[in-house]
């Protein structure tokens, strides 16, 4: 019986995949019961002696239990061994398929940097009056488009107009005097002066005759010498009056002196200057648009007494807007004057031309301001661009570096902060336990890489890689080094 059981067990181990039923014949054997040590009898518990029949049944039960355990344990062990063998065959016949990419060597990569600035109009002016006054009219409101020379607001100018009228009257008076001086004396005045001269000449001639007669009488002793003196002094006075009359006549005949004409002309010019000053003041009492643009803000209303230089409206130029962006010195090489670049404003992209680069370095940002003018865009015709909007300039720089592009999902975190990726090393089918579809399987190998640049969902790396290597591009958590896999390109 023992030999037969041994052969059956051996047959089971040789053919683990087959089920073999073993017929076991159990022959009960008489096993002597163990002798228990005698205990002193308990005087309080009655002693019940076992009969011979009861002792025999107990012995047979113990024997059957021992034989059953001896047979069942080997069968249980054989079943577990069979399951383990099936698992081994499943593992060796299944090769994991993984997504892979083939490495292509690159000699450089594009590094794009983004610099931020803002939209700035060409000119923005807070318009007000040079002199204070009462605001009587404002002809624009916020958002209105205006053209150069268009009136925007006006002050009360009645007092200025009254002053101007007074100056105009004074000028007219001065001009009349000037005209009189330029024309010279009237003919009537000249004739009167000539008549006065002739009258004095006649009177003087008469006095000379009387003086001559008085001299004769004095010599004859007919009259006193005092009468001769009176006549002589009267003749001398008439001679002086005649000389004055002749001078006045000559002055009238010669006309007005040039100095008088020049002085009167100066008076007229002074009045003209005062009138011009009043005209300028009246003109400055109206605000005119200095350039084409949009009204950004209306700060005062009619009836307000405004002071000198107090803003009334804000005007923003509507010409081509400019973009001011701070760029560090190392990025200015690609921003030469006249070069065209792409600028992004509120998600929309525009072309812009570099106008100039300011020479001073901003002490806060340590950058230099680059001014770009947006092409084919004006604030008046665009509803998408406004001053102070955020603008972004993208500059692409070529970095000379040998490396490879990989999807970011191909990277795993390695030891000590290093990045790794999994390469697939081909294994010949002759050295592989199992083939899949007749193709060679690949074995996973860890490679250490260095990230040089990140761009969206891919990275530019260098490391222990070679052109043509197959790299697992996804699901790297499913593989371990040394595992056999099959690439899916």
C-alpha positions as CSV (number, residue, x, y, z in Angstrom):
1,X,0.0,0.0,0.0
2,X,2.8,2.4,0.8
3,X,4.5,1.7,-2.5
4,X,1.4,2.3,-4.5
5,X,0.8,5.7,-2.8
6,X,4.4,6.7,-3.5
7,X,4.1,6.0,-7.2
8,X,0.9,8.0,-7.4
9,X,2.5,11.0,-5.8
10,X,5.5,10.8,-8.1
11,X,3.3,10.7,-11.1
12,X,1.5,13.8,-9.9
13,X,4.8,15.7,-9.6
14,X,5.9,14.6,-13.1
15,X,2.7,15.8,-14.7
16,X,1.6,18.8,-12.8
17,X,-0.9,19.9,-15.4
18,X,-2.9,16.6,-15.3
19,X,-5.4,15.6,-12.8
20,X,-4.8,12.1,-11.4
21,X,-7.2,10.5,-9.0
22,X,-5.6,8.2,-6.5
23,X,-7.4,5.4,-4.8
24,X,-6.3,5.0,-1.2
25,X,-7.2,2.0,0.8
26,X,-6.9,2.6,4.5
27,X,-6.2,-0.3,6.7
28,X,-6.8,0.5,10.4
29,X,-4.0,-0.4,12.7
30,X,-4.1,-0.8,16.3
31,X,-2.1,1.9,18.0
32,X,-1.5,1.6,21.7
33,X,-3.0,4.4,23.6
34,X,-0.7,6.7,25.3
35,X,-0.3,6.2,29.0
36,X,-1.3,9.2,30.9
37,X,0.2,9.8,34.3
38,X,-2.0,8.9,37.1
39,X,-3.4,11.7,39.2
40,X,-4.4,11.4,42.7
41,X,-8.1,10.8,42.9
42,X,-10.3,13.7,43.9
43,X,-12.0,12.7,47.0
44,X,-15.1,14.9,46.1
45,X,-15.6,13.6,42.4
46,X,-16.8,10.1,41.8
47,X,-14.5,7.9,39.7
48,X,-16.1,6.4,36.5
49,X,-14.0,3.6,35.1
50,X,-13.9,3.2,31.2
51,X,-15.2,0.1,29.7
52,X,-13.1,-2.0,27.3
53,X,-15.4,-1.1,24.3
54,X,-15.1,2.6,24.9
55,X,-11.3,2.4,24.9
56,X,-11.2,0.5,21.6
57,X,-13.4,3.1,19.8
58,X,-11.2,5.9,20.9
59,X,-8.1,4.2,19.5
60,X,-9.7,3.6,16.1
61,X,-10.8,7.2,15.7
62,X,-7.3,8.6,16.4
63,X,-5.8,6.2,13.8
64,X,-8.2,7.2,11.0
65,X,-7.5,11.0,11.6
66,X,-3.7,10.5,11.4
67,X,-3.9,8.6,8.1
68,X,-6.2,11.2,6.5
69,X,-3.9,14.1,7.3
70,X,-1.0,12.2,5.8
71,X,-2.7,11.7,2.5
72,X,-4.4,15.2,2.2
73,X,-1.3,17.4,2.8
74,X,0.7,16.1,-0.2
75,X,-2.3,16.6,-2.5
76,X,-2.7,20.2,-1.3
77,X,1.0,20.9,-1.9
78,X,0.7,19.6,-5.4
79,X,-2.2,21.8,-6.3
80,X,-0.3,25.0,-5.1
81,X,2.7,24.0,-7.2
82,X,0.5,23.6,-10.3
83,X,-1.0,27.2,-9.8
84,X,2.5,28.7,-9.5
85,X,3.6,27.0,-12.6
86,X,0.6,28.4,-14.5
87,X,1.4,32.0,-13.3
88,X,5.0,31.6,-14.5
89,X,3.9,30.5,-17.9
90,X,1.5,33.5,-18.1
91,X,4.2,36.0,-17.2
92,X,6.7,34.6,-19.7
93,X,4.1,34.6,-22.5
94,X,2.9,38.2,-22.0
95,X,5.1,41.2,-23.1
96,X,3.8,44.7,-22.2
97,X,3.3,47.0,-25.1
98,X,4.2,50.7,-24.5
99,X,4.2,53.9,-26.5
100,X,7.7,54.9,-27.7
101,X,9.4,57.7,-29.7
102,X,12.6,57.5,-31.7
103,X,15.2,60.1,-30.8
104,X,16.3,62.6,-33.5
105,X,19.4,64.7,-32.7
106,X,19.0,68.5,-32.7
107,X,21.8,71.0,-32.9
108,X,19.8,74.0,-31.4
109,X,16.5,75.0,-29.9
110,X,14.4,78.2,-29.9
111,X,14.1,80.0,-26.5
112,X,11.2,82.4,-26.4
113,X,11.1,85.1,-23.8
114,X,8.1,87.3,-23.1
115,X,8.5,90.9,-22.0
116,X,5.6,93.0,-20.6
117,X,4.8,96.7,-21.2
118,X,1.8,98.9,-22.0
119,X,0.2,100.8,-24.8
120,X,0.9,104.5,-24.8
121,X,-0.6,107.0,-27.1
122,X,1.6,109.5,-28.9
123,X,0.3,112.5,-27.0
124,X,-2.1,113.0,-24.0
125,X,-3.0,116.6,-22.9
126,X,-5.0,118.0,-20.1
127,X,-6.3,121.2,-21.7
128,X,-7.2,124.3,-19.7
129,X,-7.2,128.1,-19.9
130,X,-4.1,130.3,-19.5
131,X,-6.2,132.9,-17.6
132,X,-9.1,132.3,-15.2
133,X,-12.7,133.2,-15.9
134,X,-16.2,131.9,-16.0
135,X,-16.8,128.8,-18.1
136,X,-19.8,129.6,-20.4
137,X,-19.6,126.7,-22.9
138,X,-18.2,123.1,-23.2
139,X,-18.9,121.6,-26.6
140,X,-17.6,118.0,-26.1
141,X,-18.1,115.0,-23.8
142,X,-16.2,111.9,-23.0
143,X,-15.5,109.6,-25.9
144,X,-16.1,112.3,-28.6
145,X,-13.7,112.4,-31.6
146,X,-12.3,115.8,-32.4
147,X,-10.1,117.2,-35.1
148,X,-7.3,119.7,-34.9
149,X,-8.5,123.3,-34.5
150,X,-12.0,122.3,-33.3
151,X,-13.3,124.5,-30.4
152,X,-13.9,122.6,-27.2
153,X,-14.7,125.1,-24.4
154,X,-15.0,128.9,-24.0
155,X,-14.8,131.5,-21.2
156,X,-16.9,134.7,-20.7
157,X,-15.0,137.5,-22.7
158,X,-17.3,140.5,-22.4
159,X,-14.9,142.5,-20.2
160,X,-12.1,141.8,-22.7
161,X,-14.2,142.9,-25.6
162,X,-14.9,146.2,-23.8
163,X,-11.2,146.8,-23.2
164,X,-10.6,146.2,-26.8
165,X,-13.2,148.7,-27.9
166,X,-11.5,151.4,-25.7
167,X,-8.1,150.7,-27.2
168,X,-9.5,150.8,-30.7
169,X,-10.9,154.3,-30.0
170,X,-7.6,155.5,-28.6
171,X,-5.8,154.2,-31.7
172,X,-8.2,156.1,-33.9
173,X,-7.4,159.3,-32.1
174,X,-3.7,158.7,-32.4
175,X,-4.0,158.0,-36.1
176,X,-5.8,161.2,-36.7
177,X,-3.0,163.2,-35.0
178,X,-0.5,161.3,-37.0
179,X,-2.3,162.0,-40.3
180,X,-2.3,165.7,-39.4
181,X,1.4,165.7,-38.7
182,X,2.1,163.8,-41.9
183,X,0.1,166.3,-44.0
184,X,1.7,169.4,-42.5
185,X,0.3,172.9,-41.7
186,X,-2.8,174.1,-43.4
187,X,-2.6,176.8,-46.2
188,X,-4.7,179.1,-44.1
189,X,-2.2,179.0,-41.2
190,X,0.6,179.7,-43.7
191,X,-1.3,182.7,-45.1
192,X,-2.1,184.1,-41.7
193,X,1.6,183.8,-40.7
194,X,2.6,185.6,-43.9
195,X,0.1,188.4,-43.2
196,X,1.5,188.8,-39.6
197,X,5.0,189.1,-41.0
198,X,3.9,191.8,-43.5
199,X,2.1,193.7,-40.8
200,X,5.1,193.7,-38.5
201,X,7.3,194.8,-41.3
202,X,5.1,197.8,-42.0
203,X,4.9,198.7,-38.3
204,X,8.7,198.5,-38.0
205,X,9.2,200.7,-41.1
206,X,6.9,203.3,-39.5
207,X,8.7,203.2,-36.2
208,X,12.1,203.7,-38.1
209,X,10.7,206.8,-39.7
210,X,9.5,208.2,-36.4
211,X,12.8,207.4,-34.8
212,X,14.6,209.3,-37.6
213,X,12.4,212.4,-37.1
214,X,12.9,212.3,-33.3
215,X,16.7,212.2,-33.8
216,X,16.5,215.4,-35.9
217,X,14.3,217.2,-33.4
218,X,16.6,216.2,-30.5
219,X,19.5,217.7,-32.5
220,X,17.6,220.9,-33.0
221,X,16.6,220.9,-29.3
222,X,13.0,220.9,-30.1
223,X,12.2,217.8,-28.0
224,X,13.6,216.1,-25.0
225,X,15.9,213.0,-25.6
226,X,13.4,210.8,-23.7
227,X,11.0,210.9,-26.6
228,X,13.7,209.6,-28.9
229,X,14.4,206.8,-26.6
230,X,10.8,205.7,-26.5
231,X,10.6,205.6,-30.3
232,X,13.9,203.7,-30.5
233,X,12.8,201.0,-28.0
234,X,9.5,200.6,-29.8
235,X,11.3,200.1,-33.1
236,X,13.5,197.4,-31.5
237,X,10.5,195.6,-30.1
238,X,8.8,195.5,-33.5
239,X,12.0,194.2,-35.0
240,X,12.0,191.2,-32.6
241,X,8.3,190.5,-33.2
242,X,9.0,190.5,-36.9
243,X,11.8,188.0,-36.5
244,X,9.5,185.7,-34.5
245,X,6.8,186.0,-37.1
246,X,9.2,185.2,-39.9
247,X,10.4,182.1,-38.0
248,X,6.9,180.8,-37.5
249,X,6.1,181.5,-41.1
250,X,9.2,179.5,-42.1
251,X,8.3,176.6,-39.8
252,X,4.9,176.4,-41.4
253,X,6.4,176.5,-44.8
254,X,8.8,173.7,-44.0
255,X,6.1,171.4,-42.6
256,X,6.0,169.1,-39.5
257,X,9.3,167.8,-38.1
258,X,10.1,164.1,-38.6
259,X,10.6,163.6,-34.9
260,X,7.0,164.5,-34.2
261,X,5.8,162.1,-36.8
262,X,7.9,159.3,-35.4
263,X,6.7,159.9,-31.9
264,X,3.1,159.8,-33.0
265,X,3.7,156.7,-34.9
266,X,5.1,155.1,-31.7
267,X,1.9,156.0,-29.9
268,X,-0.1,154.2,-32.6
269,X,2.1,151.1,-32.4
270,X,1.7,151.0,-28.7
271,X,-2.0,151.0,-29.0
272,X,-1.8,148.3,-31.7
273,X,0.2,146.1,-29.3
274,X,-2.4,146.5,-26.6
275,X,-5.2,145.6,-29.0
276,X,-3.2,142.5,-30.1
277,X,-2.7,141.4,-26.5
278,X,-6.4,141.7,-25.9
279,X,-7.1,139.7,-29.1
280,X,-4.7,136.9,-27.9
281,X,-6.4,136.9,-24.5
282,X,-9.8,136.6,-26.1
283,X,-8.5,133.9,-28.4
284,X,-7.1,131.9,-25.4
285,X,-10.5,132.2,-23.8
286,X,-11.5,129.4,-26.2
287,X,-9.9,125.9,-26.0
288,X,-9.1,124.5,-29.4
289,X,-8.0,120.9,-30.1
290,X,-4.2,120.9,-30.7
291,X,-4.4,117.5,-32.6
292,X,-6.8,114.9,-33.7
293,X,-7.9,112.7,-30.9
294,X,-10.5,111.4,-28.4
295,X,-11.9,113.2,-25.4
296,X,-10.7,111.1,-22.4
297,X,-12.3,113.1,-19.6
298,X,-14.5,116.1,-19.1
299,X,-13.5,117.7,-15.8
300,X,-15.5,121.0,-15.7
301,X,-19.0,122.1,-16.6
302,X,-20.6,125.4,-17.6
303,X,-20.9,128.1,-14.9
304,X,-17.7,127.0,-13.1
305,X,-15.2,129.7,-12.4
306,X,-11.9,128.1,-13.4
307,X,-8.4,129.2,-12.5
308,X,-5.3,129.6,-14.5
309,X,-4.0,126.2,-15.9
310,X,-6.9,124.3,-14.3
311,X,-7.7,121.3,-16.5
312,X,-11.1,121.3,-18.3
313,X,-10.9,118.3,-20.7
314,X,-8.3,115.6,-21.4
315,X,-7.5,114.9,-25.0
316,X,-5.9,111.6,-26.1
317,X,-4.3,111.5,-29.6
318,X,-5.9,109.0,-32.0
319,X,-2.9,108.4,-34.3
320,X,-0.9,105.2,-34.3
321,X,-0.4,104.1,-30.7
322,X,3.0,103.2,-29.4
323,X,4.0,100.3,-27.1
324,X,6.6,100.8,-24.4
325,X,8.2,97.6,-23.1
326,X,11.1,97.2,-20.8
327,X,13.8,94.8,-22.1
328,X,17.1,93.9,-20.4
329,X,20.4,94.7,-22.1
330,X,21.0,91.1,-23.2
331,X,17.7,91.1,-25.2
332,X,18.3,94.3,-27.2
333,X,20.4,92.7,-29.9
334,X,17.3,91.6,-31.8
335,X,15.6,95.0,-31.4
336,X,17.4,97.2,-33.9
337,X,15.7,100.3,-35.1
338,X,13.2,99.6,-37.9
339,X,12.9,95.9,-37.1
340,X,9.4,94.4,-37.1
341,X,8.2,92.2,-34.2
342,X,5.0,90.6,-33.0
343,X,3.2,92.2,-30.0
344,X,0.3,90.6,-28.2
345,X,-2.4,92.8,-26.7
346,X,-5.4,91.3,-24.9
347,X,-4.9,88.0,-26.7
348,X,-4.7,89.6,-30.2
349,X,-1.4,89.8,-32.1
350,X,-0.2,92.8,-34.0
351,X,3.0,93.7,-35.9
352,X,5.0,96.6,-34.5
353,X,8.1,98.5,-35.7
354,X,10.9,99.4,-33.3
355,X,11.1,103.3,-33.2
356,X,13.9,103.7,-30.7
357,X,15.5,102.4,-27.5
358,X,15.8,104.8,-24.7
359,X,19.4,105.2,-23.5
360,X,18.7,105.3,-19.7
361,X,18.4,102.2,-17.6
362,X,15.3,102.0,-15.3
363,X,16.6,101.9,-11.7
364,X,13.7,99.7,-10.5
365,X,13.3,97.1,-13.3
366,X,17.0,97.3,-14.5
367,X,15.6,97.4,-18.1
368,X,15.7,99.8,-21.0
369,X,12.5,101.0,-22.6
370,X,11.9,100.0,-26.2
371,X,9.3,102.0,-28.1
372,X,7.4,100.2,-30.9
373,X,4.8,101.7,-33.1
374,X,1.8,99.4,-34.0
375,X,1.4,99.0,-37.7
376,X,-1.9,99.7,-39.5
377,X,-3.6,100.5,-36.2
378,X,-5.0,103.8,-34.8
379,X,-6.9,104.5,-31.6
380,X,-9.6,106.3,-33.5
381,X,-10.4,103.3,-35.7
382,X,-9.8,100.5,-33.2
383,X,-12.1,99.5,-30.4
384,X,-9.7,96.8,-29.2
385,X,-6.7,99.0,-28.3
386,X,-6.7,101.7,-25.6
387,X,-3.9,103.4,-23.8
388,X,-2.5,101.7,-20.7
389,X,-3.4,98.2,-21.9
390,X,-1.0,95.4,-21.2
391,X,1.3,94.5,-24.2
392,X,3.6,91.5,-24.4
393,X,6.6,91.2,-26.7
394,X,7.9,87.7,-27.7
395,X,11.5,87.4,-28.6
396,X,12.9,84.1,-29.9
397,X,16.6,83.4,-29.4
398,X,18.4,80.4,-31.0
399,X,20.5,78.5,-28.4
400,X,23.2,76.3,-29.9
401,X,23.1,73.1,-28.0
402,X,23.1,69.4,-29.0
403,X,20.1,67.5,-27.5
404,X,16.8,65.8,-28.1
405,X,13.1,66.7,-27.9
406,X,11.1,64.4,-25.6
407,X,7.5,64.5,-24.4
408,X,7.3,65.6,-20.8
409,X,5.5,62.4,-20.0
410,X,8.6,60.5,-20.8
411,X,10.5,61.9,-17.7
412,X,10.5,60.4,-14.3
413,X,12.0,61.7,-11.1
414,X,15.2,59.9,-10.3
415,X,17.5,59.8,-7.3
416,X,19.0,63.0,-5.8
417,X,16.8,65.3,-7.9
418,X,18.0,63.8,-11.2
419,X,15.6,63.3,-14.1
420,X,15.5,59.9,-15.9
421,X,13.9,58.3,-18.9
422,X,13.4,54.7,-20.0
423,X,15.2,53.5,-23.1
424,X,14.2,50.3,-24.9
425,X,17.2,48.0,-25.7
426,X,16.4,45.4,-28.4
427,X,16.9,41.8,-27.3
428,X,17.3,39.1,-30.1
429,X,14.5,36.6,-30.2
430,X,17.0,33.8,-29.8
431,X,17.8,35.1,-26.4
432,X,14.2,35.7,-25.4
433,X,12.1,33.1,-23.7
434,X,8.9,34.0,-25.6
435,X,8.3,35.8,-28.9
436,X,5.4,38.1,-29.5
437,X,4.1,38.0,-33.1
438,X,7.5,36.9,-34.3
439,X,9.2,40.2,-33.3
440,X,12.0,40.7,-30.9
441,X,11.1,42.1,-27.5
442,X,13.0,45.0,-25.9
443,X,14.3,45.4,-22.4
444,X,13.8,48.5,-20.3
445,X,16.9,50.5,-19.3
446,X,17.1,53.7,-17.2
447,X,18.9,56.7,-18.7
448,X,19.8,59.9,-16.8
449,X,19.1,63.2,-18.6
450,X,19.4,66.9,-18.0
451,X,16.5,69.3,-18.9
452,X,17.7,72.3,-20.9
453,X,14.5,73.9,-22.0
454,X,10.7,73.3,-21.4
455,X,8.2,74.2,-24.1
456,X,4.6,73.3,-23.5
457,X,4.2,69.5,-23.3
458,X,7.8,68.7,-24.5
459,X,11.3,69.2,-23.1
460,X,14.7,69.6,-24.7
461,X,17.2,67.3,-22.9
462,X,20.7,66.0,-23.1
463,X,22.3,63.0,-21.4
464,X,23.2,59.3,-21.9
465,X,21.1,59.2,-25.1
466,X,22.0,58.5,-28.8
467,X,20.2,59.2,-32.1
468,X,17.7,56.5,-33.0
469,X,17.1,55.3,-29.4
470,X,13.6,54.2,-28.6
471,X,12.3,56.1,-25.5
472,X,9.1,55.1,-23.6
473,X,6.9,58.2,-24.1
474,X,4.0,57.5,-21.7
475,X,2.9,55.3,-18.8
476,X,6.4,55.1,-17.4
477,X,5.0,54.1,-14.0
478,X,4.1,50.6,-15.5
479,X,7.6,49.6,-16.3
480,X,10.8,48.9,-14.3
481,X,14.4,48.5,-15.5
482,X,15.0,45.0,-16.9
483,X,11.4,44.4,-17.9
484,X,10.7,43.1,-21.4
485,X,8.4,45.4,-23.4
486,X,7.2,45.8,-27.0
487,X,7.3,49.3,-28.6
488,X,4.2,50.9,-30.2
489,X,5.4,53.7,-32.5
